[in-house]
Amino acid sequence: MIELNIQIEDLISQKASDFEISKVFKNYFKNYVASIDTTLETTGGKDFFVKHTKHTDKFLILLYKYILRKNFGSYQPMSSSIPISLIALGSYGRQQLCIYSDIDIMILYEEIKGYNLKEIMEEFITLAWDCGLKLGSRVHELKEVALSVEEDITIKSSILESRMIFGSKYLWYGYENVLHLIRKTNQKEFILEKLEEHKQRLLKYPLNMEPNIKDGYGGIRESNMLYWIANILYGTSDTKTLIGSEFTEEEYKRYRQSLEYIFQVRNALHNIARKKQDLVTFDILPDLSTKLGFQNTPRHTKDRQCMAKLLRCLHIIHSFTVTMVKKFTRKIIYNTDNIPKLKAHRYKKNLYIVDNTLYTSFNAKPKSLNNLLKELIELPSTVQRFDRSYIYYASKTKLPSTQSKELKKNIKAMLFKKSLYPVIKLIYNSGLFQAILPSTKKIIDQPQFDGYHQHPVDVHSIKTLKFAENIKDPYIQKLFNSLTKQQQTITKLVALFHDIGKGRPTDHHIVGEKLFKTMGISFGFDEEHIRVGSTLVRYHNMMSYVATHEDIYSEKTILNFTGLVKSEIALRMLYVVTYCDISAVGKNIYNSSMASLLKQLYAQSLPAFENQDLLNESARRVAKQNTIKNLKRYKELPNLVKKKIMYISSNQIFLKLKAEDILDIAIKAKDVDNYIYKIMNTTQLTIRIIRNVPLNLGYLLGKLEFLNIASMNIFKLYDNKKAFYISFTEKVDDEDLPFIEEIIKSSFDMTKTTKSIIPIIKKENIKVNCNHTAYLAAMNLVVKDQKGLFAYIAKIFDDFNIEIESAKLHTIKGYAKDLFLIEKNGNFCTKQDEIIDLLCIENKVDKS
C-alpha cells in the first residue's frame, strides 16, 4: 500500500490524467485479489476478515485522499474539517468482509456552503467502481439518517453495524448520537419485524445437503440476528460482553468456534468460485474439503469429514442464536396482559402449557437425566411443542457416566409415549440424543451424498418419525390404525431407527438390524417386538425397491419379497415405514405414482399370506374372470362379446386391473373402429388409448420426450385391438392439453418420424431373461438418464414387431432403471443379440 501511495504521488506531480491514475488503482486492486490465495493459506476465518477489511479501509482512504487532492490541490484542508465521513456498514462494518462480498459504505455529509461536496462524493464513488470494487453505497446527510431508518428496516439493520473508516470526526460524533436514538426508538417493532424476516429466510433456506452458509439454517445471518438484537437491547457492538450475564463462557466459546469454521468455509468458497458463493454444493465440496485441509482416512473421505463438521457447526450456531434471541427479547415483546393467562395454564412448578406448548423459565435449575425423563414421560399427550426456554433448560441436564437400570426403564417408557416425535425433537435440539440413545452416535451430523436424500441422516430419521405420527395418506392411516398399540409403537421406532446403521463401513441394513436388536435388549423390549423391528430395519427400503424396479405381477418376485417380510402384519408395518421414509426425503417425493406402485405391491403380496396357490398367474386370471362373470353389466352383454372378453390375449390385464376396469375397457373396445383416447390430468398426466389401427408408438413417445414417463402398460384385447395406458410423473398445464391431443392424433400416421439423439447404452447395462414367466420375457435396463431413451427403445421394438406388454420406468440419482415385459411371440428372444446390438450403438447421431 505504501508503494501504491508513492506511485500515485508521482503521477499527481507529473500531472497524469484521471484515466492513468485510475488504471494504477485498478491494477493494484486486481493484483491484491489475485494474491489472496497465499494469504488464505496462513490466515483463518475471522483473522482473514479483519486483514481484508483493514486493507480495504486503507485502499478506500487512499482513493478518497486522491479525490481531495484532485479537488483542493495545494489548498487541501484537514480531513476532519471537510464535512464528509466514510462509514462502513453491514459485514464490512462488522469486520467480516469476505473476498467477493459487496463493500457497503455510507457517505455521510453535512451541507456546508463553501465546499463542492456533491462533486467530491460522486467522483469518489465513480473511481471506486472504476477500480473494480463492488461498492454498495448510500449517501445521507446527517439530518436525513433518522428519517431513512423509519422508512426501511434494512437500513436500520445495516447502520447498527456502522464503523468509521475516515473523515470528519465531528460528523461521526453527531452520527453516534443519532445512532443512540435510533437504537432506543421503536425497539419492539424492529425486533418483531426482524424475527418475521428471519423466520421467512429459514423457510426459504432450510438445512439440507447443500446448505446456504450465509442465509440458511445456522448461517451467518443467524449470527447477525444475535448481533442486531444485542446491539438494540444492550447497546453493545460485541456480544462477548454478555458472557456471565446472559450465557456462560463455555456456551459462547462453542458458538464462536463454530462461527469461525463457517467463516473459513465462506472464505474458501469465494476463493474457489472466484465470485460470491455461499452455497456448499456437491460439485464444490471436493475442492472445499481440500482447501480446508481435510484428508481421506480409511473410514471417512475428506468430503464427508468436511460436511459433517459443517453440519455440526450450523446446528450449534442455530441452537445458540435462536435460544439467546428468545432470551434477550422475552421481556420487550412479551405482553404483560398475558401473565394471568400464563398462571392459569400452570402445569407444575415452573412449567406452563399454553397452546400445546411447554414453557419454563430460562433460569430454571437443571435436573438429572433420570428426573428429566420422568418429567417428559408424565407430560400429557397434548404437548406437541417445546418452547426455547424448555429446550435451553433441557440442554443443561446433568448426565450420568453410565445408564442405570432405572434410566433404561425410563428411556423405554419415553419411547413408548403416544406422542413420541415432539419428545425426540426436544432431546435432539437440546443435545441429548446420543446421551439417551447411544446407538445414534454415528448418524448425528452424518451427511448423505446419494443425490436422493435431502437431509443428513439424523434429521431425515427424525422427519421419518414425524410422518409416522402425521400420516397424510388415508389408506396408509387406515392400515396404521389397524395395528395394535404395541405394533404402532414398533412401527414408529423402526421409522426413527431405520437408518441407524449408517456412518459405518459395512452395509447399513445389516448393521442397523444388529443395533436395533442390541437396543431392544438393552431397554427390555419384548422378544417378538425385537424380532419384527430388527427385520423391518434390515429390509426397510425393500418395498420401495421392489415396487419401482421389479415386476410385481410375477409370482417369483412376490414370493421372494414376502419371504423376507414373513407375515401380513409385518407387511402392513413395512408399508407404513416405507411411506414415512419416502415422505421424509422431501416434498412431492411420495407422489401419486409412487403411492400407486406401493399399493399395487401390497395388494399383490396379500394372497401370499393367505393361499400361496393364488399367486399362480393362471389361477389369478381365472379368479378375475369369475369376478367379471358375476358383474351385472357383463351378464347383459351378447354372448359373442362375453366370449371375446374371456379370450382377451393379455394376461397382465387380469393381473393388474380390477374386474370393473377390465370390463369397462372391453366394452369400450367393442365399438372402436379406428381409435379412441382419454387424457387425465389431475395429480399426474395419464393417456389412455384403445386402437384398432396401428399406433406409431415411437413417434408418440418421441414427441412427448419432454415429459418423464412413470409407467406404460399395453394390453392386447380381442379383434386385433389394443389398450395403451401411459402415465407420467407429473401433471401438465391445462393450456398444454390441446398440444398433447394433436400429438396423439398424429401418432396414427405411420409415416411420421421424429429426429432424436441415439442414447448411450452399453451392453453391460442390459439384462435379458427369456424365462421371466410362461408368457413373458423381461429386459432390465440400468443406464444414465437421457432424453428420448424410452422413445428410442420403442422405435427399435416397433421395427422388429415386438410387443411390449408393460414397462416400469424409474429414475433415481440420475440413472434410469427400467423394466420391460415383452410378449413371447418369437421376435424378441430369437433376435435378442441383433436387438441389443442396435440398442448399444454409442455414437450420438441424428436419426430420422
Secondary structure as GFF3:
##gff-version 3
##sequence-region A 1 848
A	DSSP	alpha_helix	2	13	.	.	.	ID=ss1
A	DSSP	alpha_helix	18	34	.	.	.	ID=ss2
A	DSSP	alpha_helix	36	42	.	.	.	ID=ss3
A	DSSP	alpha_helix	45	72	.	.	.	ID=ss4
A	DSSP	three_ten_helix	73	75	.	.	.	ID=ss5
A	DSSP	three_ten_helix	79	81	.	.	.	ID=ss6
A	DSSP	beta_strand	84	88	.	.	.	ID=ss7
A	DSSP	alpha_helix	90	93	.	.	.	ID=ss8
A	DSSP	beta_strand	103	109	.	.	.	ID=ss9
A	DSSP	alpha_helix	117	130	.	.	.	ID=ss10
A	DSSP	beta_strand	135	141	.	.	.	ID=ss11
A	DSSP	three_ten_helix	142	144	.	.	.	ID=ss12
A	DSSP	alpha_helix	145	151	.	.	.	ID=ss13
A	DSSP	alpha_helix	153	159	.	.	.	ID=ss14
A	DSSP	beta_strand	163	167	.	.	.	ID=ss15
A	DSSP	alpha_helix	169	184	.	.	.	ID=ss16
A	DSSP	alpha_helix	187	204	.	.	.	ID=ss17
A	DSSP	alpha_helix	220	234	.	.	.	ID=ss18
A	DSSP	three_ten_helix	239	242	.	.	.	ID=ss19
A	DSSP	alpha_helix	249	273	.	.	.	ID=ss20
A	DSSP	alpha_helix	285	291	.	.	.	ID=ss21
A	DSSP	alpha_helix	302	333	.	.	.	ID=ss22
A	DSSP	three_ten_helix	336	338	.	.	.	ID=ss23
A	DSSP	alpha_helix	339	344	.	.	.	ID=ss24
A	DSSP	beta_strand	346	348	.	.	.	ID=ss25
A	DSSP	beta_strand	351	354	.	.	.	ID=ss26
A	DSSP	beta_strand	357	359	.	.	.	ID=ss27
A	DSSP	alpha_helix	369	378	.	.	.	ID=ss28
A	DSSP	beta_strand	385	386	.	.	.	ID=ss29
A	DSSP	alpha_helix	388	395	.	.	.	ID=ss30
A	DSSP	alpha_helix	405	415	.	.	.	ID=ss31
A	DSSP	alpha_helix	420	429	.	.	.	ID=ss32
A	DSSP	alpha_helix	433	436	.	.	.	ID=ss33
A	DSSP	three_ten_helix	438	443	.	.	.	ID=ss34
A	DSSP	alpha_helix	457	468	.	.	.	ID=ss35
A	DSSP	alpha_helix	474	481	.	.	.	ID=ss36
A	DSSP	alpha_helix	485	497	.	.	.	ID=ss37
A	DSSP	alpha_helix	508	522	.	.	.	ID=ss38
A	DSSP	alpha_helix	527	538	.	.	.	ID=ss39
A	DSSP	alpha_helix	542	549	.	.	.	ID=ss40
A	DSSP	alpha_helix	555	565	.	.	.	ID=ss41
A	DSSP	alpha_helix	568	585	.	.	.	ID=ss42
A	DSSP	alpha_helix	592	610	.	.	.	ID=ss43
A	DSSP	three_ten_helix	612	615	.	.	.	ID=ss44
A	DSSP	alpha_helix	617	629	.	.	.	ID=ss45
A	DSSP	alpha_helix	632	635	.	.	.	ID=ss46
A	DSSP	alpha_helix	639	646	.	.	.	ID=ss47
A	DSSP	alpha_helix	652	656	.	.	.	ID=ss48
A	DSSP	alpha_helix	659	670	.	.	.	ID=ss49
A	DSSP	beta_strand	675	681	.	.	.	ID=ss50
A	DSSP	beta_strand	685	691	.	.	.	ID=ss51
A	DSSP	alpha_helix	697	703	.	.	.	ID=ss52
A	DSSP	beta_strand	709	716	.	.	.	ID=ss53
A	DSSP	beta_strand	722	728	.	.	.	ID=ss54
A	DSSP	three_ten_helix	734	736	.	.	.	ID=ss55
A	DSSP	alpha_helix	737	746	.	.	.	ID=ss56
A	DSSP	beta_strand	756	757	.	.	.	ID=ss57
A	DSSP	three_ten_helix	763	765	.	.	.	ID=ss58
A	DSSP	beta_strand	766	769	.	.	.	ID=ss59
A	DSSP	beta_strand	776	784	.	.	.	ID=ss60
A	DSSP	alpha_helix	789	799	.	.	.	ID=ss61
A	DSSP	beta_strand	804	808	.	.	.	ID=ss62
A	DSSP	beta_strand	811	812	.	.	.	ID=ss63
A	DSSP	beta_strand	815	823	.	.	.	ID=ss64
A	DSSP	three_ten_helix	829	831	.	.	.	ID=ss65
A	DSSP	alpha_helix	832	839	.	.	.	ID=ss66
A	DSSP	beta_strand	846	847	.	.	.	ID=ss67
###
